[in-house]
Amino acid sequence: MELLSILTPMFFALVAAGTVIGIIFGAIPGMTATMAVAVCLPLTYSLGLENGLALLLGLYVGGISGGLVPAILLNIPGTPSSITTTLDGYPMTQNGEGERALKIGITSSLVGGLISLAALYLFAPALADFAIKFSYIEKFLIIFFALTVMAALSNSLLVGIFSGFLGIFISLIGAYDISRGGNGELRLVPEFLEYYLESGFSLLPVLIGLFGLATILIEAEEGMKEGKGLSGVKIGGKPFKISVFKGQIVNLIRSSSIGTFVGILPGVGGSAASILAYSQEKNFSKTPEKFGKGAPAGVIASESANNGLTGGALVPLLSLGIPGDSTTAILIGAFTLQGIQVGPLFIGNNPVTWDAMIIAMLAANIIMFLVMVFAIRHLAKVVTVPKNILFPIILMMCVVGAYTINYGVMFDVWTLLIFGLFGYLAHKIRLEIAPFIIGFILGPSAEIYFVKSLESFGTFSIFFTKSWIAVLLWILIALSIAFSISVARKKKRMTD
Amino acid sequence: MSFDSPFHVTIDFNTSHMIFPTIIAVILGILFVSILITRGSTILATVSNGNWWPAGIDHKRFFGTIALTVIYFMAMPAVGDIFPNTGLGFYLCSIPYLFALSTLYLHERSRRTLMIAGANALIAPSLVWYILSELFNISLP
């Protein structure tokens, strides 16, 4: 009954608003679902947890889905996860099948989203039940594992690990948290900043800086060039028929499952999911020569995989408290705003919120499908919104978000600038932002788990001998490092 | 933290706040040196070809964005102090900031594009200020 009181028209209106705004963000090249969630997060202040999550989950699903519009019509991936959609989507547009390609992509997105939602509903509670039994040692090793997986899937293992540890280091700035068993002493803080940094850098201004301001600085560096418009792009042409999915059921299910699995791996983005699904479909296809020339199967693989990520990425967040990707990292902020900690106890302690999240995700997927199918011709026009109008508004919203997050602290606005510049610099020197963020979010927990384990047991060997789970985690850590080294060697051999 | 044997440690609670940061700093140092060793040749090649940042970037738009943003951040609390608890610091500073930034990003300045930039600079902050500050009572600078 409590759930029914939450599922008000307002709840569904927020899901719909979030989905539409998310589609718009996703459809504009250079703007991402992560940015949409970061910029709109302060709006959830006055909404309450469930309504706030309704808006943010709508933004997440819409943002991931919207990326297919410019990918198919302009050959520009609206979000990184749409990168493989361009390979066959754009040739279809060139062949006069733009609308057909869009609708194939939209339908595949819906299927991917629903399959991943089912996985979320089934796996997250089971994983959370299992994770409740974890001690500080297993929790520390899971964080360590998450960082190595992310680093292993980065362009360079060393740089990925470095970025993750840098994130941890910066998260330790401030006092050693008394409320979690620390001694309350400040560290790594210059004297003149002690007043501002007692609790360290706030998470959300950091995220907004990294994803909002840094993106705009990168665009500014490149001169804010306007993309090619829709003139000359033929959206209509050959009509869409559902029969195009005949013989594609295996592709749909396999690609959605790949997306969901990749989403469950912490910190791995949608681009990895769609690339993996696309290459698998091409390998299994009887007509691989058609790929890259306008094969509907390529669009199906790519779009079902990147939407498959959405539910998958929420599994580690809601069961272990570890974000599955950078967008779900920002969702942690929504929970923090409402004073709720995500982790193994979340689903058991908040069953109504959990159910509301599932319903919001389901509604977001359906609304995304309906909006994009029936309004795709109008929505496609958003790819031509001038950047000189859009980006200043985004910057203003970034400021609002940073300022309001702690009820009006100007230092948080400066934090936004500091991390915006840092994000730009990281882009220039090719630091990996995803491991950095996960390190920044999980650093304080990792510290508590590590130090308290040593205080209790007095030996480093406990990290290897505590339980079979600890041993298994060390094996997984070793495997992820070995995988990365093997991929790097293969790459080197190919370039030689 | 003191080491009783290679694996055994005793933690002093009073200094426990420095254990983890020290370990992380040491690991960061090792990783940094490893990156320098493994990528030394690439870094040296980049340095020696002389194509240093900020060469090749759009100086006007990049540094203009940073300069305008810093001025905006400094102006907001100053103006906000004149009209405390009204959010007017945000509102009154956002209008010129948005107009300046929109104009900076324009590639072809005409009467029409400047009018659109001006209208955007007026409407967007007004809407945000009204919705957040007036309707939702969210504090703004």
Interface residues (C-beta under 8 A of the other chain):
Chain A: P42 Y45 S46 L158 V159 I161 F162 F165 L166 I168 F169 L172 A175 Y176 G182 N183 G184 E185 L186 R187 L188 L213 I216 L217 A220 E221 E222 G223 M224 K225 E226 K387 N388 I389 F391 P392 I393 L395 M396 M397 V399 V400 Y403 T404 Y407 G408 M410 V413 W414 L417 L421 K428 A446 E447 F450 V451 L454 E455 G458 T459 F460 S461
Chain B: M1 D4 F7 H8 V9 T10 I11 F13 N14 S16 H17 M18 I19 F20 P21 I24 A25 I27 L28 L31 F32 S34 I35 T38 W53 I57 D58 R61 F62 G64 T65 I66 T69 V70 Y72 F73 M76 P77 F90 S94 Y97 L98 L101 S102 T103 L104 Y105 L106 H107 T113 I116 A117 N120 A121 A124 P125 V128 L132 F136 N137 I138 S139 L140 P141
